[in-house]
Amino acid sequence: MKENVAEFLKFRYEKLKLLKRSERGEVWLAQNRQGGDLVIIKRVAAIGLPYDVIKKFSFTLPAKVFYCAVDDSETVIVEEFIQGEHLQTLTEPQAWTILLQMCDGLKELHEQGIIHRDIKPSNLILQGERIRLIDFDAARIFKADKDADTNRLGTKGYAPPEQYGGQTDNRSDIYALGVTIKILLGEHCGGRLKNILDKCTEYDPVNRFQDVDELKDALTIEDEPDLTEGEPRRLDLYFLAARVILFMIRREFHTPLIVLMIVIVLLATSQTLNSDEDFQEIQTELAIIEESKTGD
């Protein structure tokens, strides 16, 4: 870290607690000496990280970046301290909600070329009802002219296959998100949601959702109604109309106008009387009519 950067940080912030230290750097919880706000100060032994881009935009998922300095070998970041809870387990309704929020948030990042490359439970924080994504230390800016990533970072088990020898892109984050939600759901992962997550985690990126818009469409599309059950019921209603008309003709209780009115009413309502309950009700009423006429 350059001396002037270290002096600025010491003047502006008071370090409170060392949260993490490794070969790649360190993370401190600190406090702004002027306003008293808590912040995170990170020193990362890497360059080319997207913190400068994050600082310029009001993204939904990541922490707000207040300060970013880069030299020849490392990056120093001061960012928002996000208070919340780390995800341990999820119910299916929670999973749907978080997936939709992640789709919207990742779309903002992907549109600026930012690939997170390390989505996992420990990097997701639930802040009230809002999901946040932290730790962009493995992130990169997507470059279409590159055949492979310069740095092969990520977490084993969550990172997609191409992250260990290929070019990562938007589909790589979709893979890690799918694995993350599967693990958090555990045995509760099933049905339509399981099918969606299975597609997220396909080995070959070509077989995954190609972007988060496709994933969101799969999450929000409504089940199409099964018309195969409705048509036979409509046909039954047509036959019922014919039976009513024939019944009234046999009982000599008819005029051309009455018959025409019955036909029009039954055909008009046949499009809405599609449930078993409606059909049964009509049959019951007809039986009562037949019984009363027979008793005369």
Contacts in CASP RR format, 6 or more apart in sequence:
PFRMAT RR
TARGET T0000
AUTHOR 0000-0000-0000
METHOD contacts of the structure
MODEL  1
MKENVAEFLKFRYEKLKLLKRSERGEVWLAQNRQGGDLVIIKRVAAIGLP
YDVIKKFSFTLPAKVFYCAVDDSETVIVEEFIQGEHLQTLTEPQAWTILL
QMCDGLKELHEQGIIHRDIKPSNLILQGERIRLIDFDAARIFKADKDADT
NRLGTKGYAPPEQYGGQTDNRSDIYALGVTIKILLGEHCGGRLKNILDKC
TEYDPVNRFQDVDELKDALTIEDEPDLTEGEPRRLDLYFLAARVILFMIR
REFHTPLIVLMIVIVLLATSQTLNSDEDFQEIQTELAIIEESKTGD
1 43 0 8 1.000
1 71 0 8 1.000
1 74 0 8 1.000
1 76 0 8 1.000
2 69 0 8 1.000
2 71 0 8 1.000
5 69 0 8 1.000
5 71 0 8 1.000
5 76 0 8 1.000
9 41 0 8 1.000
9 76 0 8 1.000
9 78 0 8 1.000
11 33 0 8 1.000
12 32 0 8 1.000
12 33 0 8 1.000
12 34 0 8 1.000
13 30 0 8 1.000
13 31 0 8 1.000
13 32 0 8 1.000
13 33 0 8 1.000
13 39 0 8 1.000
13 41 0 8 1.000
13 78 0 8 1.000
14 30 0 8 1.000
14 31 0 8 1.000
14 33 0 8 1.000
15 28 0 8 1.000
15 29 0 8 1.000
15 30 0 8 1.000
15 41 0 8 1.000
16 28 0 8 1.000
16 29 0 8 1.000
16 30 0 8 1.000
16 31 0 8 1.000
16 38 0 8 1.000
17 28 0 8 1.000
17 29 0 8 1.000
18 26 0 8 1.000
18 27 0 8 1.000
18 28 0 8 1.000
19 27 0 8 1.000
19 28 0 8 1.000
19 29 0 8 1.000
19 40 0 8 1.000
20 26 0 8 1.000
20 27 0 8 1.000
21 27 0 8 1.000
23 45 0 8 1.000
24 44 0 8 1.000
24 45 0 8 1.000
24 46 0 8 1.000
24 137 0 8 1.000
25 42 0 8 1.000
25 43 0 8 1.000
25 44 0 8 1.000
25 45 0 8 1.000
25 74 0 8 1.000
26 42 0 8 1.000
26 43 0 8 1.000
27 40 0 8 1.000
27 41 0 8 1.000
27 42 0 8 1.000
28 40 0 8 1.000
28 41 0 8 1.000
28 42 0 8 1.000
29 38 0 8 1.000
29 39 0 8 1.000
29 40 0 8 1.000
29 81 0 8 1.000
30 38 0 8 1.000
30 39 0 8 1.000
30 40 0 8 1.000
30 41 0 8 1.000
30 78 0 8 1.000
31 37 0 8 1.000
31 38 0 8 1.000
31 39 0 8 1.000
32 38 0 8 1.000
32 39 0 8 1.000
37 81 0 8 1.000
38 81 0 8 1.000
39 66 0 8 1.000
39 78 0 8 1.000
39 79 0 8 1.000
39 80 0 8 1.000
39 81 0 8 1.000
40 63 0 8 1.000
40 77 0 8 1.000
40 78 0 8 1.000
40 79 0 8 1.000
40 80 0 8 1.000
40 81 0 8 1.000
41 76 0 8 1.000
41 77 0 8 1.000
41 78 0 8 1.000
42 75 0 8 1.000
42 76 0 8 1.000
42 77 0 8 1.000
42 78 0 8 1.000
42 79 0 8 1.000
42 137 0 8 1.000
43 74 0 8 1.000
43 75 0 8 1.000
43 76 0 8 1.000
44 74 0 8 1.000
44 75 0 8 1.000
44 76 0 8 1.000
44 77 0 8 1.000
44 137 0 8 1.000
45 73 0 8 1.000
45 74 0 8 1.000
46 74 0 8 1.000
46 75 0 8 1.000
46 137 0 8 1.000
46 151 0 8 1.000
47 70 0 8 1.000
47 71 0 8 1.000
47 72 0 8 1.000
47 73 0 8 1.000
47 74 0 8 1.000
47 75 0 8 1.000
48 70 0 8 1.000
48 75 0 8 1.000
48 140 0 8 1.000
48 141 0 8 1.000
49 70 0 8 1.000
49 75 0 8 1.000
49 136 0 8 1.000
49 137 0 8 1.000
49 139 0 8 1.000
49 140 0 8 1.000
50 112 0 8 1.000
50 113 0 8 1.000
50 114 0 8 1.000
50 136 0 8 1.000
50 139 0 8 1.000
50 140 0 8 1.000
50 141 0 8 1.000
51 65 0 8 1.000
51 68 0 8 1.000
51 75 0 8 1.000
51 77 0 8 1.000
51 79 0 8 1.000
51 136 0 8 1.000
52 68 0 8 1.000
52 70 0 8 1.000
53 112 0 8 1.000
53 114 0 8 1.000
53 141 0 8 1.000
54 62 0 8 1.000
54 65 0 8 1.000
54 114 0 8 1.000
54 136 0 8 1.000
55 65 0 8 1.000
55 66 0 8 1.000
55 67 0 8 1.000
55 68 0 8 1.000
57 108 0 8 1.000
57 112 0 8 1.000
58 64 0 8 1.000
59 105 0 8 1.000
59 108 0 8 1.000
59 109 0 8 1.000
60 101 0 8 1.000
60 104 0 8 1.000
60 105 0 8 1.000
60 108 0 8 1.000
61 102 0 8 1.000
61 105 0 8 1.000
61 106 0 8 1.000
61 108 0 8 1.000
61 109 0 8 1.000
61 131 0 8 1.000
61 132 0 8 1.000
61 133 0 8 1.000
62 79 0 8 1.000
62 109 0 8 1.000
62 132 0 8 1.000
62 133 0 8 1.000
62 134 0 8 1.000
62 136 0 8 1.000
63 79 0 8 1.000
63 80 0 8 1.000
63 81 0 8 1.000
63 82 0 8 1.000
63 132 0 8 1.000
63 134 0 8 1.000
64 79 0 8 1.000
64 80 0 8 1.000
65 77 0 8 1.000
65 78 0 8 1.000
65 79 0 8 1.000
65 80 0 8 1.000
66 78 0 8 1.000
66 79 0 8 1.000
66 80 0 8 1.000
67 76 0 8 1.000
67 77 0 8 1.000
67 78 0 8 1.000
68 75 0 8 1.000
68 76 0 8 1.000
68 77 0 8 1.000
68 78 0 8 1.000
69 75 0 8 1.000
69 76 0 8 1.000
70 76 0 8 1.000
82 125 0 8 1.000
82 127 0 8 1.000
82 132 0 8 1.000
82 134 0 8 1.000
83 127 0 8 1.000
84 125 0 8 1.000
84 126 0 8 1.000
84 127 0 8 1.000
84 128 0 8 1.000
85 125 0 8 1.000
85 126 0 8 1.000
86 121 0 8 1.000
86 122 0 8 1.000
86 124 0 8 1.000
86 125 0 8 1.000
86 126 0 8 1.000
87 98 0 8 1.000
87 121 0 8 1.000
87 124 0 8 1.000
87 125 0 8 1.000
87 126 0 8 1.000
87 184 0 8 1.000
88 121 0 8 1.000
88 184 0 8 1.000
89 184 0 8 1.000
89 185 0 8 1.000
89 186 0 8 1.000
90 98 0 8 1.000
90 181 0 8 1.000
90 184 0 8 1.000
90 185 0 8 1.000
90 188 0 8 1.000
91 185 0 8 1.000
91 188 0 8 1.000
92 185 0 8 1.000
92 188 0 8 1.000
92 189 0 8 1.000
92 190 0 8 1.000
92 193 0 8 1.000
95 181 0 8 1.000
95 184 0 8 1.000
95 185 0 8 1.000
95 189 0 8 1.000
95 193 0 8 1.000
96 193 0 8 1.000
96 219 0 8 1.000
97 129 0 8 1.000
98 124 0 8 1.000
98 126 0 8 1.000
98 131 0 8 1.000
98 181 0 8 1.000
99 177 0 8 1.000
99 181 0 8 1.000
99 215 0 8 1.000
99 219 0 8 1.000
100 216 0 8 1.000
100 219 0 8 1.000
100 220 0 8 1.000
101 130 0 8 1.000
101 131 0 8 1.000
102 131 0 8 1.000
102 133 0 8 1.000
102 177 0 8 1.000
102 212 0 8 1.000
103 212 0 8 1.000
103 213 0 8 1.000
103 215 0 8 1.000
103 216 0 8 1.000
103 219 0 8 1.000
104 212 0 8 1.000
104 216 0 8 1.000
105 133 0 8 1.000
105 212 0 8 1.000
106 116 0 8 1.000
106 170 0 8 1.000
106 173 0 8 1.000
106 174 0 8 1.000
106 177 0 8 1.000
106 212 0 8 1.000
107 211 0 8 1.000
107 212 0 8 1.000
107 213 0 8 1.000
109 115 0 8 1.000
109 116 0 8 1.000
110 142 0 8 1.000
110 170 0 8 1.000
110 173 0 8 1.000
110 211 0 8 1.000
110 212 0 8 1.000
113 141 0 8 1.000
113 142 0 8 1.000
114 136 0 8 1.000
114 139 0 8 1.000
114 140 0 8 1.000
114 141 0 8 1.000
114 142 0 8 1.000
115 139 0 8 1.000
115 140 0 8 1.000
115 141 0 8 1.000
115 142 0 8 1.000
115 168 0 8 1.000
115 169 0 8 1.000
115 170 0 8 1.000
115 172 0 8 1.000
115 173 0 8 1.000
116 123 0 8 1.000
116 133 0 8 1.000
116 136 0 8 1.000
116 138 0 8 1.000
116 139 0 8 1.000
116 173 0 8 1.000
116 176 0 8 1.000
117 138 0 8 1.000
117 139 0 8 1.000
117 140 0 8 1.000
117 153 0 8 1.000
117 154 0 8 1.000
117 159 0 8 1.000
117 163 0 8 1.000
117 168 0 8 1.000
117 172 0 8 1.000
117 173 0 8 1.000
117 176 0 8 1.000
118 135 0 8 1.000
118 137 0 8 1.000
118 138 0 8 1.000
118 139 0 8 1.000
118 153 0 8 1.000
118 154 0 8 1.000
118 155 0 8 1.000
118 158 0 8 1.000
118 159 0 8 1.000
118 176 0 8 1.000
119 133 0 8 1.000
119 158 0 8 1.000
119 173 0 8 1.000
119 176 0 8 1.000
119 177 0 8 1.000
119 180 0 8 1.000
120 155 0 8 1.000
120 158 0 8 1.000
120 176 0 8 1.000
120 179 0 8 1.000
120 180 0 8 1.000
121 180 0 8 1.000
121 183 0 8 1.000
121 184 0 8 1.000
123 133 0 8 1.000
123 134 0 8 1.000
123 135 0 8 1.000
124 131 0 8 1.000
124 132 0 8 1.000
124 133 0 8 1.000
124 134 0 8 1.000
124 180 0 8 1.000
125 131 0 8 1.000
125 132 0 8 1.000
125 133 0 8 1.000
125 134 0 8 1.000
126 132 0 8 1.000
137 153 0 8 1.000
138 151 0 8 1.000
138 153 0 8 1.000
138 154 0 8 1.000
140 149 0 8 1.000
140 150 0 8 1.000
140 151 0 8 1.000
140 168 0 8 1.000
142 168 0 8 1.000
142 169 0 8 1.000
142 170 0 8 1.000
146 167 0 8 1.000
147 166 0 8 1.000
147 167 0 8 1.000
148 165 0 8 1.000
148 166 0 8 1.000
148 167 0 8 1.000
149 163 0 8 1.000
149 165 0 8 1.000
149 166 0 8 1.000
149 167 0 8 1.000
149 168 0 8 1.000
152 163 0 8 1.000
152 164 0 8 1.000
152 165 0 8 1.000
153 163 0 8 1.000
154 163 0 8 1.000
157 179 0 8 1.000
158 176 0 8 1.000
158 179 0 8 1.000
158 180 0 8 1.000
159 172 0 8 1.000
159 175 0 8 1.000
159 176 0 8 1.000
160 168 0 8 1.000
160 171 0 8 1.000
160 172 0 8 1.000
160 175 0 8 1.000
160 176 0 8 1.000
160 205 0 8 1.000
161 203 0 8 1.000
162 168 0 8 1.000
162 172 0 8 1.000
162 205 0 8 1.000
163 172 0 8 1.000
169 205 0 8 1.000
170 210 0 8 1.000
170 211 0 8 1.000
170 212 0 8 1.000
171 205 0 8 1.000
171 208 0 8 1.000
171 209 0 8 1.000
171 210 0 8 1.000
171 211 0 8 1.000
172 205 0 8 1.000
173 212 0 8 1.000
174 200 0 8 1.000
174 208 0 8 1.000
174 209 0 8 1.000
174 211 0 8 1.000
174 212 0 8 1.000
174 215 0 8 1.000
175 200 0 8 1.000
175 201 0 8 1.000
175 202 0 8 1.000
175 205 0 8 1.000
175 208 0 8 1.000
177 200 0 8 1.000
178 197 0 8 1.000
178 200 0 8 1.000
178 201 0 8 1.000
179 200 0 8 1.000
179 201 0 8 1.000
181 189 0 8 1.000
181 197 0 8 1.000
182 189 0 8 1.000
182 197 0 8 1.000
182 201 0 8 1.000
185 193 0 8 1.000
189 197 0 8 1.000
196 215 0 8 1.000
196 218 0 8 1.000
196 219 0 8 1.000
199 207 0 8 1.000
199 208 0 8 1.000
199 209 0 8 1.000
199 218 0 8 1.000
200 208 0 8 1.000
200 209 0 8 1.000
200 215 0 8 1.000
201 208 0 8 1.000
202 208 0 8 1.000
209 215 0 8 1.000
209 218 0 8 1.000
230 274 0 8 1.000
233 273 0 8 1.000
233 274 0 8 1.000
233 275 0 8 1.000
233 276 0 8 1.000
233 279 0 8 1.000
234 270 0 8 1.000
234 271 0 8 1.000
234 274 0 8 1.000
236 279 0 8 1.000
237 266 0 8 1.000
237 269 0 8 1.000
237 270 0 8 1.000
237 273 0 8 1.000
237 279 0 8 1.000
237 282 0 8 1.000
238 266 0 8 1.000
238 267 0 8 1.000
238 270 0 8 1.000
240 266 0 8 1.000
240 282 0 8 1.000
240 283 0 8 1.000
240 286 0 8 1.000
241 262 0 8 1.000
241 263 0 8 1.000
241 266 0 8 1.000
241 267 0 8 1.000
241 270 0 8 1.000
243 286 0 8 1.000
244 262 0 8 1.000
244 266 0 8 1.000
244 286 0 8 1.000
245 254 0 8 1.000
245 259 0 8 1.000
245 262 0 8 1.000
245 263 0 8 1.000
247 286 0 8 1.000
247 289 0 8 1.000
247 290 0 8 1.000
247 293 0 8 1.000
248 254 0 8 1.000
248 258 0 8 1.000
248 259 0 8 1.000
248 262 0 8 1.000
249 259 0 8 1.000
251 293 0 8 1.000
272 278 0 8 1.000
273 279 0 8 1.000
273 282 0 8 1.000
END
